[in-house]
Amino acid sequence: MKQYKKGTNVFLDFAFSDKPDGRVVEVIEPGEGNSANGKIRVKVTETVGAYRKGEILTVDAMTAVPKAQELKLQAGQYFRRVNTQYEWVK
């Protein structure tokens, strides 16, 4: 399982909302990408929808998705897909 720390570039995977980019500023509580445990503090790096650049959010481990875990879209696919086999460590 791939491990990620503070400083990782992520996108915030909100189920029914926009998916702004961000950077991890703190791993408050370690957690894995396939469960809602863990707490990650993220600084939003772009203004998208209701989220403003520079805003600091605290989200669960599966919402802060490392960009390296995103799977490439195949022909006919329209939604972002993610490999959830990752974990956040301090």
C-alpha positions, 0 to 999 in steps of 0.5 A: 500500500502506497504511503503519503505524507504532508506536502502531497498534492491531492484533489478533494473528492466530494461526492456531490460537489466540485473536486478542487485541488489542494495540498496536504498541510497536516496529517492529523490522524493517519488513515487509509483511502478505502475508509473514512477513518483518519483526518487530513488538513488540506489547503485548497490551491484553486477556486472551484465552486464554493471552495476558495483558493487558500481555504484550509479544510479538514477532511477524512482520509478517503476524501483527500485523494493523492493525485498519483492514485487517480486512474486514467480515463478509458474510452467512454468513461466520464467519471474520475476513478481512484485506486483506494489502496493508499494510506496517510502517515505522519 
